[in-house]
């Protein structure tokens, strides 16, 4: 446990939120890889990578992880509006 706390020194709330974001990111990442392999949009792959980075940074107690998450949400909104037309 001591080694874990050295790697992820953030408060408990940040650890929990970061872990949740990272788990969601893994599902986006796996789906994004699959969709890209089928010739679809690579956006889910990129969003999964960014969210995984965000989750890990949040677990390390870095505020930049929150900003990356906000960026992913913003660009997802822009991408969704562009897809709809």
C-alpha positions as CSV (number, residue, x, y, z in Angstrom):
1,X,0.0,0.0,0.0
2,X,2.9,2.3,0.7
3,X,4.2,2.0,-2.8
4,X,0.8,2.7,-4.2
5,X,0.5,5.9,-2.2
6,X,3.9,6.9,-3.5
7,X,2.8,6.5,-7.1
8,X,-0.7,8.0,-6.5
9,X,-0.3,10.6,-3.7
10,X,-3.7,12.3,-4.3
11,X,-6.5,12.6,-1.7
12,X,-9.0,9.8,-1.6
13,X,-11.7,11.7,-3.6
14,X,-9.2,12.4,-6.4
15,X,-8.1,8.7,-6.4
16,X,-11.7,7.5,-6.7
17,X,-12.7,10.0,-9.4
18,X,-9.5,9.3,-11.3
19,X,-10.1,5.6,-11.2
20,X,-13.6,6.0,-12.5
21,X,-12.4,8.2,-15.3
22,X,-9.7,5.7,-16.1
23,X,-12.1,2.7,-16.2
24,X,-14.5,4.6,-18.5
25,X,-11.4,5.6,-20.7
26,X,-10.4,2.0,-21.1
27,X,-13.9,1.1,-22.5
28,X,-13.6,4.1,-24.9
29,X,-10.1,3.1,-25.8
30,X,-11.0,-0.5,-26.6
31,X,-14.1,0.5,-28.5
32,X,-12.1,3.2,-30.3
33,X,-9.5,0.7,-31.4
34,X,-12.2,-1.6,-32.7
35,X,-14.0,1.1,-34.6
36,X,-10.8,2.5,-36.1
37,X,-9.8,-1.0,-37.2
38,X,-13.2,-1.3,-39.0
39,X,-12.6,2.0,-40.8
40,X,-14.7,4.2,-38.6
41,X,-14.0,7.4,-36.8
42,X,-10.8,7.6,-34.7
43,X,-12.4,10.1,-32.4
44,X,-13.3,7.5,-29.7
45,X,-9.7,6.2,-29.8
46,X,-8.3,9.8,-29.2
47,X,-10.9,10.5,-26.6
48,X,-10.1,7.3,-24.8
49,X,-6.4,8.1,-24.8
50,X,-7.0,11.6,-23.5
51,X,-9.4,10.4,-20.8
52,X,-7.0,7.7,-19.7
53,X,-4.3,10.4,-19.3
54,X,-6.8,12.5,-17.4
55,X,-7.7,9.7,-15.0
56,X,-4.1,8.9,-14.3
57,X,-3.2,12.5,-13.7
58,X,-6.1,12.9,-11.4
59,X,-5.0,9.9,-9.4
60,X,-1.6,11.6,-9.1
61,X,-3.2,14.7,-7.8
62,X,-2.5,16.8,-10.8
63,X,-5.1,19.5,-11.7
64,X,-4.2,19.3,-15.4
65,X,-6.1,16.0,-15.4
66,X,-9.3,17.9,-14.7
67,X,-8.5,20.4,-17.5
68,X,-7.9,17.5,-20.0
69,X,-11.2,16.0,-19.0
70,X,-13.0,19.3,-19.6
71,X,-11.3,19.5,-23.0
72,X,-12.5,16.0,-23.9
73,X,-16.1,17.0,-22.9
74,X,-15.8,20.2,-24.9
75,X,-14.4,18.6,-28.1
76,X,-17.0,15.7,-27.8
77,X,-19.7,18.3,-27.8
78,X,-18.2,20.0,-30.9
79,X,-17.7,16.7,-32.6
80,X,-21.3,15.6,-31.9
81,X,-22.7,18.8,-33.3
82,X,-20.5,18.5,-36.4
83,X,-21.6,14.9,-36.9
84,X,-25.3,15.8,-36.7
85,X,-24.9,18.6,-39.1
